[in-house]
């Protein structure tokens, strides 16, 4: 959307009532991946989905709720009320132009709850339907047959995240810093504990990024995008 004149946006809104809003984060992502990994990845994914569905993609909301990662320099954080207001007012801007289906593609766990609250509020206030895809959990469920690090494949800056970045932005991956940092088992994992990332990792990595590959990343992106398109065409149409 940012790269097109307003008249193109005006023409597109006559063809579809679907709009895509990507949300990311800027935070610690290990020693080998950029702090903007979540934002970089979700921007690519949203663009690919938008092209497939012929839907406008709004500018990515780059900073999210990353309080638990705040011990690491470079992590940016906004409060949940601020995030919710930003997301809601952005969505309302395009709802005012006639969009009735709002798809949030989100790449940061801390944003999931706030976006959910906003989605419910939007649906109660306007004649719209909202849905959210949390990219990392979403794609993890689709690629169990191609990962090699078991349950930690989905870990922070681990196999899946590294593979996707090696495919999408290999120039930003510092390969000589990639190493296995699979964490030791923690007690009481069935209890939600509010501890920062530093309690599990000294670098922001929770898993083994060393088994990540660009080839795996390409397949992960393909499966993820295909599944999102399938969802929109069957359930959000």
PELINWO-V9763 format. One record per helix or strand of 2 or more residues. SS is the DSSP state (~ for helix, > for strand). FROM is the first residue (numbers start at 1). TO is the last residue. If there is no record, write none. Layout:
ss:SS from:FROM to:TO
ss:SS from:FROM to:TO
This chain:
ss:~ from:6 to:12
ss:> from:18 to:23
ss:~ from:37 to:53
ss:> from:56 to:57
ss:~ from:67 to:69
ss:~ from:80 to:95
ss:> from:101 to:106
ss:~ from:109 to:125
ss:> from:129 to:134
ss:~ from:135 to:140
ss:~ from:150 to:154
ss:~ from:159 to:168
ss:~ from:170 to:172
ss:~ from:175 to:177
ss:> from:180 to:181
ss:~ from:197 to:199
ss:> from:207 to:208
ss:~ from:209 to:211
ss:~ from:214 to:235
